[in-house]
């Protein structure tokens, strides 16, 4: 469906909404990830710039009535496979489709970080600030976010720092994973995630194994431990098995004692601040791992 005019009232997936807010485009309401813990509100907890946006829920909690109640003129979300709308199930999509235009940005396999950030910037430029007072509100909400950015060098500077760290630590092995019970874990394939792809482009040795899955590949804990990672990017989402349940998994205990374990959100918003923070954390870990 095509909008007859530039939409001014938006409903968006939290990851997309955070980037739009960073560009000065207000979002009226947001919905979360299907992996969010039921009953939680990620806007209040962790999304700067969106504290005035209504939270509509996530997964089975999200309904067509909830979305309609926000009176949206456009829905914005992402796709990881180029087909399915993330956070919007097929039945919900079908219920919304006749009356609500949808914009979907691909953030999955084959997409670089530069591709993603450019597409979000282009979308924000097309939508533009909704109105002067709304833009001022969004700007005020994002002041804390911009102050943190100014304290860093920004994503470009962070990439340079990461490249220098990778060059100084070519032997350091990085493994991204999501625990999936006591018997196995999902290995995140570098080419399947724009941020992990950015690590490999910077020269970081991100571990991978042959598998059919474009984004995830499932292996036993012992097989992953055999890779001997020096840095582990550990999925922190609610669907990942918590550390308490892994206390008796010998392979995980060996891995986590040997390696630095960094929290990693595979659905991290592609804001300048969040991206720079992630790249800086990996660069710091590389430096520590390379220091005798």
DRENNUPA-60221 format. One line per field, with one value per residue (C-alpha): residue number from 1; x, y, z. Coordinates in nm, 3 decimals, always signed. Each point is the difference from the previous one (the first is absolute). Last residue first. Layout:
N
num	NUM;...
u	X;...
v	Y;...
w	Z;...
This chain:
292
num	292;291;290;289;288;287;286;285;284;283;282;281;280;279;278;277;276;275;274;273;272;271;270;269;268;267;266;265;264;263;262;261;260;259;258;257;256;255;254;253;252;251;250;249;248;247;246;245;244;243;242;241;240;239;238;237;236;235;234;233;232;231;230;229;228;227;226;225;224;223;222;221;220;219;218;217;216;215;214;213;212;211;210;209;208;207;206;205;204;203;202;201;200;199;198;197;196;195;194;193;192;191;190;189;188;187;186;185;184;183;182;181;180;179;178;177;176;175;174;173;172;171;170;169;168;167;166;165;164;163;162;161;160;159;158;157;156;155;154;153;152;151;150;149;148;147;146;145;144;143;142;141;140;139;138;137;136;135;134;133;132;131;130;129;128;127;126;125;124;123;122;121;120;119;118;117;116;115;114;113;112;111;110;109;108;107;106;105;104;103;102;101;100;99;98;97;96;95;94;93;92;91;90;89;88;87;86;85;84;83;82;81;80;79;78;77;76;75;74;73;72;71;70;69;68;67;66;65;64;63;62;61;60;59;58;57;56;55;54;53;52;51;50;49;48;47;46;45;44;43;42;41;40;39;38;37;36;35;34;33;32;31;30;29;28;27;26;25;24;23;22;21;20;19;18;17;16;15;14;13;12;11;10;9;8;7;6;5;4;3;2;1
u	+4.990;-0.208;-0.167;-0.323;-0.022;+0.046;-0.253;-0.250;+0.042;-0.062;-0.312;-0.137;+0.078;-0.185;-0.308;+0.001;+0.048;-0.297;-0.223;+0.089;-0.033;-0.338;-0.039;-0.213;+0.142;-0.207;+0.286;+0.049;+0.347;+0.137;+0.375;+0.164;+0.379;+0.129;+0.159;-0.245;-0.300;+0.118;+0.077;-0.336;-0.177;+0.162;-0.083;-0.370;-0.100;-0.040;-0.172;-0.348;+0.124;+0.164;-0.335;-0.110;-0.062;-0.366;+0.023;+0.270;+0.358;+0.171;+0.365;+0.282;+0.288;+0.363;+0.302;-0.181;+0.135;-0.177;-0.025;-0.243;-0.242;+0.014;-0.036;-0.306;-0.183;-0.065;-0.280;+0.066;-0.152;-0.020;+0.020;-0.076;+0.150;+0.314;+0.378;+0.149;+0.077;+0.235;+0.044;+0.367;-0.023;+0.142;-0.221;-0.210;-0.047;-0.129;-0.234;-0.145;-0.077;-0.190;-0.187;-0.104;-0.027;+0.349;+0.153;-0.201;-0.144;+0.059;-0.315;+0.062;-0.042;-0.057;-0.081;-0.248;+0.020;+0.287;+0.037;+0.343;+0.259;+0.358;+0.310;+0.351;+0.307;+0.294;-0.002;+0.030;+0.184;-0.171;-0.335;+0.055;+0.095;-0.305;-0.222;+0.133;-0.064;-0.351;-0.062;+0.104;-0.250;-0.272;+0.038;+0.320;-0.150;-0.091;-0.200;-0.207;-0.085;-0.118;-0.208;-0.189;-0.067;-0.141;-0.221;-0.314;+0.041;+0.037;-0.309;-0.197;+0.132;-0.095;-0.350;-0.035;+0.128;-0.202;+0.036;+0.372;+0.094;-0.151;+0.223;+0.313;-0.076;-0.036;+0.330;+0.176;-0.140;+0.117;+0.347;+0.036;-0.101;+0.221;+0.300;-0.052;+0.011;-0.289;+0.059;-0.174;-0.250;-0.087;-0.257;-0.221;-0.379;-0.240;-0.371;-0.309;-0.309;-0.356;-0.024;+0.323;-0.079;-0.196;+0.232;+0.303;-0.155;-0.059;+0.354;+0.163;+0.137;+0.311;+0.231;-0.185;+0.076;+0.148;+0.353;+0.129;+0.087;-0.279;-0.048;-0.290;-0.182;-0.378;-0.152;-0.304;-0.050;-0.308;+0.157;-0.324;+0.047;+0.321;-0.161;-0.305;+0.225;+0.147;+0.339;+0.009;+0.073;+0.340;+0.059;-0.183;-0.149;+0.249;-0.105;+0.279;+0.101;+0.308;+0.119;+0.321;+0.203;-0.110;+0.100;-0.255;-0.280;-0.020;+0.068;-0.331;-0.026;-0.317;+0.119;+0.381;+0.103;+0.088;-0.297;+0.163;-0.178;-0.267;+0.020;-0.233;-0.015;+0.344;+0.176;+0.249;+0.302;+0.269;+0.064;-0.375;+0.006;+0.283;-0.181;-0.324;+0.169;+0.122;-0.326;-0.219;-0.194;-0.332;+0.005;-0.220;+0.119;-0.033;+0.109;-0.297;-0.212;+0.169;+0.072;-0.126
v	-1.055;+0.271;-0.124;-0.099;+0.341;+0.186;-0.221;+0.058;+0.377;-0.021;-0.209;+0.252;+0.291;-0.168;-0.054;+0.354;+0.151;-0.198;+0.098;+0.369;+0.024;-0.171;-0.340;-0.134;-0.326;-0.300;-0.251;+0.135;-0.089;-0.013;-0.057;-0.316;+0.013;-0.349;-0.283;-0.006;+0.038;-0.277;-0.247;+0.068;-0.035;-0.341;-0.121;+0.081;-0.025;+0.374;+0.048;+0.049;+0.289;+0.157;+0.068;-0.188;+0.253;+0.094;+0.303;+0.163;+0.017;-0.184;-0.058;+0.148;-0.223;+0.115;-0.234;-0.282;-0.355;-0.150;-0.327;+0.172;+0.026;-0.374;-0.073;+0.224;-0.181;+0.186;+0.202;+0.235;+0.347;+0.273;-0.164;-0.352;-0.280;-0.044;+0.013;+0.148;+0.361;+0.190;+0.376;+0.092;+0.378;+0.165;+0.308;-0.167;-0.295;+0.228;+0.182;-0.336;-0.061;+0.330;-0.074;-0.350;-0.307;+0.012;-0.053;-0.317;+0.008;-0.335;-0.135;-0.198;-0.359;-0.253;+0.210;+0.219;+0.233;+0.236;+0.271;+0.038;+0.237;-0.131;+0.219;-0.143;+0.211;-0.097;+0.320;+0.217;+0.321;+0.020;-0.068;+0.280;+0.246;-0.099;+0.039;+0.348;+0.103;-0.148;+0.193;+0.324;-0.060;-0.104;+0.312;+0.126;-0.040;+0.273;+0.170;-0.316;-0.006;+0.361;-0.090;-0.271;+0.231;+0.261;-0.253;+0.068;+0.372;-0.051;-0.218;+0.268;+0.272;-0.211;-0.042;+0.375;+0.082;-0.258;-0.359;+0.026;-0.156;-0.319;-0.015;+0.101;-0.258;-0.267;+0.101;-0.003;-0.345;-0.124;+0.149;-0.155;-0.344;+0.000;+0.127;-0.278;-0.249;-0.211;-0.346;-0.174;+0.210;+0.366;+0.047;+0.304;-0.036;+0.291;-0.073;+0.186;-0.062;-0.058;-0.333;-0.142;+0.018;-0.326;-0.184;+0.122;-0.122;-0.342;-0.016;+0.104;+0.352;+0.022;-0.035;+0.014;-0.321;+0.002;+0.136;-0.245;+0.236;+0.250;+0.339;+0.214;+0.322;+0.046;+0.307;+0.224;-0.121;+0.063;-0.140;-0.190;-0.177;-0.156;-0.127;-0.124;-0.190;-0.180;-0.024;-0.223;-0.307;+0.145;+0.345;+0.276;+0.333;+0.237;+0.365;+0.236;+0.266;-0.191;-0.056;+0.204;-0.245;-0.366;-0.217;-0.057;+0.243;-0.101;-0.369;-0.041;-0.344;-0.206;-0.297;-0.017;+0.138;-0.262;+0.088;+0.344;+0.313;+0.235;+0.379;+0.296;+0.362;+0.009;+0.333;+0.049;+0.195;-0.227;-0.163;-0.054;-0.192;-0.218;-0.077;-0.074;-0.261;-0.205;+0.061;-0.131;+0.294;+0.185;+0.333;+0.306;+0.241;-0.199;+0.187;-0.001;-0.253;-0.291;-0.306;-0.351
w	+2.839;-0.171;-0.318;+0.179;+0.168;-0.328;-0.174;+0.281;-0.033;-0.374;+0.061;+0.250;-0.233;-0.288;+0.217;+0.142;-0.346;-0.134;+0.293;-0.025;-0.377;+0.013;-0.165;+0.284;+0.143;-0.105;+0.038;+0.355;+0.122;+0.354;-0.001;+0.138;+0.020;-0.061;+0.197;+0.289;-0.232;-0.229;+0.278;+0.167;-0.332;-0.060;+0.349;-0.021;+0.367;+0.060;-0.335;+0.148;+0.214;-0.304;-0.163;-0.316;-0.278;-0.056;+0.231;-0.212;+0.127;-0.286;+0.095;-0.204;+0.109;-0.012;+0.007;-0.178;+0.029;-0.303;+0.196;+0.238;-0.291;-0.063;+0.370;+0.027;-0.277;-0.322;-0.161;-0.291;-0.017;-0.263;-0.345;+0.130;-0.208;+0.203;-0.025;+0.318;+0.087;+0.227;-0.021;-0.047;+0.004;-0.312;-0.016;-0.268;+0.237;+0.275;-0.239;-0.100;+0.365;+0.007;-0.324;+0.112;-0.221;-0.146;+0.345;+0.076;+0.350;+0.169;+0.164;+0.316;+0.109;+0.275;+0.305;-0.179;-0.298;+0.088;-0.266;-0.154;-0.141;+0.002;-0.021;-0.042;+0.079;-0.222;-0.207;+0.314;-0.093;-0.338;+0.165;+0.251;-0.274;-0.206;+0.306;+0.074;-0.360;+0.015;+0.322;-0.166;-0.277;+0.248;+0.217;+0.165;+0.344;+0.247;-0.276;-0.044;+0.371;-0.022;-0.307;+0.193;+0.295;-0.239;-0.181;+0.203;-0.058;-0.373;-0.012;+0.180;-0.230;-0.298;+0.134;+0.050;-0.350;-0.187;-0.126;-0.055;-0.334;-0.142;-0.304;+0.188;+0.269;-0.267;-0.160;+0.336;+0.074;-0.337;+0.047;+0.347;-0.125;-0.308;+0.200;+0.255;-0.284;-0.127;-0.145;+0.285;+0.195;+0.049;-0.278;+0.055;-0.011;-0.058;+0.051;-0.116;+0.218;-0.123;-0.180;+0.149;+0.370;+0.038;-0.238;+0.192;+0.325;-0.153;-0.139;+0.330;+0.050;+0.218;-0.297;-0.330;-0.189;-0.350;-0.038;+0.261;+0.283;-0.053;+0.161;+0.122;-0.079;+0.010;-0.163;+0.051;+0.355;+0.214;+0.322;+0.060;-0.332;+0.133;+0.316;-0.192;-0.243;+0.299;+0.173;+0.309;-0.216;-0.088;+0.141;+0.182;-0.104;+0.165;-0.030;-0.101;+0.252;+0.115;-0.354;-0.014;+0.208;-0.027;+0.296;+0.272;-0.073;-0.363;+0.069;+0.187;+0.156;+0.035;-0.198;-0.036;-0.335;-0.262;-0.225;-0.014;+0.112;-0.124;-0.022;+0.010;-0.120;-0.161;-0.044;-0.288;+0.124;-0.149;+0.338;+0.029;-0.329;+0.131;+0.325;-0.185;-0.220;+0.296;+0.190;-0.285;-0.133;+0.011;-0.180;-0.025;-0.268;-0.319;-0.315;-0.233;-0.191;+0.176;-0.210;+0.087
